[in-house]
């Protein structure tokens, strides 16, 4: 389907589809579209990771989680990173720039949205309903599960029956058994988590061997990051993946249609690629950054921004951390980070008089910390003194901490947004994103409730002391809402299948198109949406380039 188009001062062969970003969504959409045999190119500002260089392969693995493998790009400051101005945000951005994107560093916790998550306006009178529902995504959830590989246990009563193909669930371990005891005493819901971690060989990857360093990259290859799941299949099908390519802006013609992108290669040389279709897959901060920087006579406020909503309605998921200290020795950090989930307080419940908020949250039950993190936590919380008694106090904490985080549904608010910083720039001179974000009263009340209920269950499990943090400041793992989907061009950026209302050959497939955030990790839904949009594109190939 390649045709000759007039470029800037020259005639060249334009590619059919340009994808920007090689993370969770970019990988999925590239793989799905590959069967069309179109000429597809993906630009990724990072490179391929070498699992042999992940922190888990060395004894300094905990130290590297605070340096070159930090979740914060402002801490890492690698060549692939861009700075983020976030002084005006209560929660700091966590991302990773490489082939695989955030899936390189995520914990592999892999829930689906609930059906109610797509209808919060109808059910609870807040935010907006999505222009699609759970049933629309169900077959794409299943397709993504096959590609990524999901371990878990079917039958969770918190969910409808699904069509997931699951490997056996991860073992609970000593920590899981102790914490499950607390939930059982209170009669609260819990269930083994669906995780994107192989418990048996899957698609050429071997099973988990309990390295316990999931969030700094899985050296074993058991955790499903898209560099080792989708991308090998997409590349074998003919998709071209160009690494170390930092996109500055999307180019447009006189009519305002997208024509490709200007980017800088690994040597800092400015280049231009022309394309008939452009797909944004850069996450809820990276996508609005590029769109807002793509100003032209046809789009003076940035590309696809006639609604003024590009960058607005940023949602993070406020996290609360609630950790218990136990007298008995547990299994520490050994094993996958996440163990099981509880959705006892997931949805609005007017009958529960302890709840003064709408919507709800998930408890993600997790193991303890490594020795260095344990020592630092103990020092910060006044549990470990310097000098006399230091080692004895450390031994009372080491392998004796376990608990949970509460992932709270973040409702969209227009003042929470991504803009372009007027002064801060990356190494190629591209304006950095600026984050403006405040916690809503609903989120604060939800976190307070989560801390109280988690403390209750930890005491029931036998915890002798409890440590809490709410919110987790450096916990902006989930970047959503800044190019929301909808049927009304005045109140949304893209339509119900990811196509820009303003620019008919521009699509967005990442978490920025979320209408609401739900109370669960978004990666499984991001990928299901990307596959859903790819299918809609394939159904419309005849007029896709119009």
N, C-alpha and C positions, 0 to 999 in steps of 0.2 A: 504493500500500500504506500510505499515511498514515492513521493512526487517531487518535482523540482520547483523550488520557490525562490523568489527574489530576496536575497539577503541584503545586508548593509553594504552596498557598493560592489556586490559580487553575486553570482549565482552558485548555489551549492545544493547538495542533496540533504534535505531536512529529514530528521528522524521522525518516526510516527508518534512515539510516546516518550516524554521525558518525565522521570520520577525523581524528585528531590528528597533524599533521605533514605537510608538503607536499614532502618530499625524495624520495629515490630510490624508496622503497617506497610512501609515501603516494600519490605520483603514479600509480604503476603500478596499485595496487589501485583507486584512484578511476576511472581510465580503464576498467579491466576491468568494474567493477560498473555503470558508467554505462548499459550496454545493457539493464539490468533495468528502467530507467525509475523506479527508486526515488528518493526525495528524499534526495540525498546532500550533505552539507556537510563541508568540510574546514576545520579551524582551523589557522592557521600563525602562529607568533609573530613571524616576520620579514615582509618585504614582497617585492614583485617587484623584481628587479634591473634596472637600466638599463645595457645593454652599453656605451652611450656614455660611461658614467662609470667603466668598468673601468680599472685602472691602465695597461693596455697602450695606452690612448689618450693618455697623457701621458709626459713625459720623466722624471717622478719615479716610474716604475712599480716600481722596486726598493725605494725608500724606503717606498712604501705597502704592500709585502708585510710590513713590520714594524710597520705601524700599523693603519689601518682595514681592510686586507685580510690581516691576519695570520691564520694558521691557528689561533691560540690565542684563545679568547674572553676569557681573562683579560688579554690584551694589547689586543685590539680594544676591549672595553668599550663596544660600541655598544648602543643602546636595545633591540635585539632579543636581545642576549646575556644569559646568566645566568652568574654567577661559579661557579667550580668549585674546591673545596678539594682540592688535589692534592699537598700537601706530603708525604703518605705514599705517593706513587707514584713509582716509578723512571721511568715514562713519563708524559708530560703529554698531556692530551686536546687533540685537534685536531678542530674541527667548524666548521660555519657555519650560521647561523640565517637562513634566507630561503626563499622559494619556490625549490625546487631543492636546498636543503640542501647537503650536502657535495659534490654533483655540480657546484656552482658553482666550487669550488676544487680539485677532484681533477685529476690529470694525464691522465685518460682511459685509463689502462692498464686493460684490460678482459678478463681471463682467466676461463675457467670453472673450476670445481672438477674434480678428477680423480675417476673412479669410486671409487678407494680412499679418498678423503677422507670418504666416508660410512660407512666400515667399519673405522675404526682399532682398535676394540676386537677385532674378529674377526681382523684381520690382524696387529696389533702388541701386543695385550694392554694398551692404554692407553686412558684416557678412556672414551667410550661410542660405540656405533654410532648413527647417525641412524635415525629411524623411517621414512625414505624413502631412495631411492637416486638415482643419476645419471639412470637411465631415466625416473623419475617427473618429473624436472625438464626433461628434454631438449626436449619441445615448448614449454615455457615459456621456456627459454633462447632458442629460435628465435624465438618471438613477441616477446620483449624485444629481440632483435637487430634485428628489422625496425623496431621503434619507435624505438630509440636510434640505429641506424645504426652498423655496425661495419666497420672497415677491417682487413684482415689477409690471411693466406695460408693456404689450406686444406692439410691433409696433415701437420701436425706429428705426428711419431711418438710424442710424449709423451702424445698424447690419442687417444681412440677417434675413429673417423669421426663427424663431427657434421653437423648440418643447418643450419649458419649460412649466411646470405646475406651475403657480404662484399664491400665495395668493395676496390679495389686497396690493398695495404699502403702504409704511409708509407715514403718513401725513407729509406735508411740514413744518407745524408749522409756527410761526411768522418769524423766521430766514429764512426759505426756501422761503417764499412768498416775503420777501424783496429782497433777492438775485436773485430770479427768475425775479423780476422786472428789475434788471440791465441787465440780459441776453436778456430779451425781448426788451429793449430799443436799444440794439446794434444789434438785429436780429441774435443772436448766438444760436447754438444748446444747448439744455439742456433736460434732461429726468430724471424722478424718478429712482433712483438707484435700481438695483437688489440687494437685501440684504438677507443674511442668517439669518434673524430675523423674527420670526413668528408674523404675524398680526392677526392670528386666531389660535385656537388650532390645533396642527399638531403632529401626531405620539406620543401622550401621553404628549406633551409639551404644556404649556399654552402660550398665546399671550403676547407680549411686554406690559409693564405697565409704560414705560418711566422713568425708574430709572436713566438713563443718565450716567451710569458708565460702558458702554459696554467694554471698553478696560482694565478693571481690573477684568473681569469675570462676567458673567451674573447670578446673584443670582436667578432670576426669571426662568431661563431655556428657555427663548424665543430665545436666540442666539444659533445658531447651532454649538456648539463645538462637536468634534467627540466622546468625552467621553459619551455624552448623545444622540447621533444619531446613528452612526455606531456600536459602541462597544457593547451596549446591545444586538443588533441583532446578532453580530458575536459571542459573548459569548454563547448566547442561542443555536447557531448552532454548538457549540462544540470547538471553538477556545480557546486555553488556553493563558491567558494574565498574564505574570509574571512581577510584578512591582519592582522597586528599584534594577534593574539589569543593571549594567554599563558594556557594552561590551568593551573589550580591543582590540581584534583582531579576524579576521576570520581565522580559521584553514584550512589547505590544506593537501592533501596527496602527495605522491611522484610524481604523474603526474601533480600536480598543481591544481586539482579540489578542490572546497570548501568542507569541511567536517563538518562545524559547527562553533562554536564560543567559545572563552574563555571570561568569564565575572566575575564580582564581585557582590555578592548578597548584600542585605541591611546590613549585618553584616560585610562586607568586606572580606568574604570568597571567594577565587578563585574557580570557578566552570567551567565545560566544558559541552556543549550540542552539540550533534552530529545531523546532518541533511543532507538530500539528496539534498535539495535546500535551498539557502540562499537569502533573499530579503532585500536590504538596503532601509530604509525609515527614514533617520536621518536628513534630510535637506541638503542644499548646503554647509554647514560647517561641520556638524557632519558626513556625509557620507564620504567625502574625508579624514577626520581625521582618521577614522577607516581603510579605505582602505590603506592609506599611512603607517599606523602603522602595517599593516599585511604583513610584509616582510618575505620572505622565500627563499630557494635556487631556487625555480621555479619562484619566483616573487621578485627579489632583490630590485626593486624600488617601492615596494608596490603592492597590489593586483589590477589586471585589469588595469595595468599602462604601458603596452608596448608602448603605444602611447606617454607617458609622459604628458598626459593631465589631469590626476586625480588632482584635485585642481586648475587647470587653468581655465581662462575665467569666473572668478567670476563676477556675475552681482548682483547689489543691488536694482536698481531703485533710482536714486537721487530724493529727494523730495524738493520742494520749498513750504514754508508756506507764505501765503498772507492773512492777517487778517485786516478787516476794523473796525473802531470805529464809531458807529452811535449815533445820538442824541436821537432817539426813543428807548424805551426799547424793547428788543427782549425776546426770551425765554431761553437765557443762555444755560446751559448744559442739560436742561430738555428734554429728548427724545433721541433716537438713535443718535450716533455721526455723522454719514453720512446721508445726506438728498437727494441730487441728484447729477448727473454727467453732465459734458459737454465734448464732444469730438470734439469740433469745430476745434481744432488744432492737431488732432490725427495722421494723416498720412502725408507723404511728399507731399508738394504742391509747385511745381516750380513757379506757377503763383503768389504766395504770396511773394512779394519782401521784406516783413519784416522778412522772415524766412531764416536764413543762416545756417540751419542744416537739416539733414535728419531724417526721421521718426517723432515722435511727442509725445504728452502727453495728459493725461486726467486731467481735473479739478474735484476733489472730493469736493463737497460743504459740509460744516460741520457747526455744531452749535458752540456756544461759550464755555466758560470755567466755571468751578466751582469757588466759591469765593476765595479759596486759590490760585489757578492757576492764576486767574485774578489779585490778589494782587502781586504775584511774577512777572508776566509779566509786570505789571505797574511799579514796582520798577526797574526791569532790563532795561526797555525802557525809564526810566526817566519821566514816566507819573504820578507817585505817589511819592510825597516827604515824608520824615520822618518829624515828628513834626507837626507844624501848617499846616493845609490844607490837611493832610493825608486822613482823612475820606471823605472829600468832593471830592477829586480827585478820590478816590476809587469808589464812587457812580457814577461818570461820566463814569466809565469803566464797572462796574458790570452789567451783562445782556445786555451790549451794544456792545459786540464784536461778530462778525461772519465773516466767510470768506471761505477760501478753501486751499487745498494743490494741487500742480501740481505733478503728478506722471510721471516722465520722462523716456522714454525708454532708457535703458542702453545697449549699444552695447557691445558684447563680445570682450575682449582684453586679450591676453595670459598672459601679465604681471600682471594682476589682479588675485590674486590666494590665495589659502589656502595651507599652509605648516605646518609642525610640529615644534613647538618651541623647541630649544635644551635644554632649562632650565626650563621653566614653566611647571608644571604638576598639574593634579587634585588630589583630596584626595586619589585616589587609585594608584597614581604614573604613570598614563597614560599621555603621552605628550599632552600638550594643543595645539590647533590650533593657528597658527599665520596668520594674515590677512595682505596682501599687496594690497592696492587698491588706485588708483588715479583717479580723475575725468577727463574724456576726454574733449577735446575742444568742441566736438559736444554736450556733456551733459551740459557744461557751457553755451554755446550759447542758448541751449534749455531752461535752467532754466531762463536765462535773459529775453528771450521772454515771458515765462510764467509769470514772475513777472510783466512785463510791461502790458500784456493783462489782468491779474487778477486785477491789480490796476485800469485799465480802467473800468472794469465791476463793481468793488466795488464803484467807484465814480459815475457811472451811477445809482447804487442802492441807493446812498445817503450817502455813507461813508464820514465822515468829516476828518478822518485821517487814515493812513494805516501803518501797521507794517509788515515787511518781514524778512524772513530768508531763505537763499539758499546757500548750501544745509542744510537740517535738519541733524545736526551731528549725533544725536542718532536716526537715522531713517532707520537703516538697517534691516527692517522687512522682506524683500524678499530676499531669499538666493538661487541663481540660477546659473546653467551653469557649475559646477565644475566636472561633469561626463557626458558630453554631448552625445546625441544620434546621430547616423548617420550610413550610410551604409559602410563607409570606415574605417577599423580598424586603419589606420594610422592617421586619423583626428577626431576620436571619441572614446568614452569609451564603450558605449553600442550600440546595433543595434536598428532597428526601432521598436522593441517591448520590449526594456528594458533589453535585455540579454547581458551580458558582452561578448565582442569579444574574450577576453582571457580565461575566465573561464565560461564554458558552463552551469554551474548550479548556477551561481550568477546573480542576477537581481537587478536593481535599479529603484525605482518608485517615488522618490521625486523630488523636484525642481532642483536638481543638473543635471538632464538629459535635461533641457531646452537648446535649441540651441540659441534662442534669448529670450529677456525678455518681449517684447511687452510694451505697455504703460498703463497697467492695473494691478490690484492686481492678483497674480497668483494662489490663493488657489483653485478656481473652476476648473482651468485647470490642476493643480497638481492632483486633485482627479479624474478628467475625464481620465487623462493619466494612473493613477493607475488602474482604472477599465478597460481601454483598454488593458493594459499589462496583467491583470489577465485573461481577455477573451482569449488573445492569448496563454497564458499558458494552459488554460483549453482545447483549441483546439489541443494542442500538448502534452497531457498527456502521450501518448504512448512512446514518446522519451524525455520527460522533464528531466529525470534523467540521460541521456546519456552525 
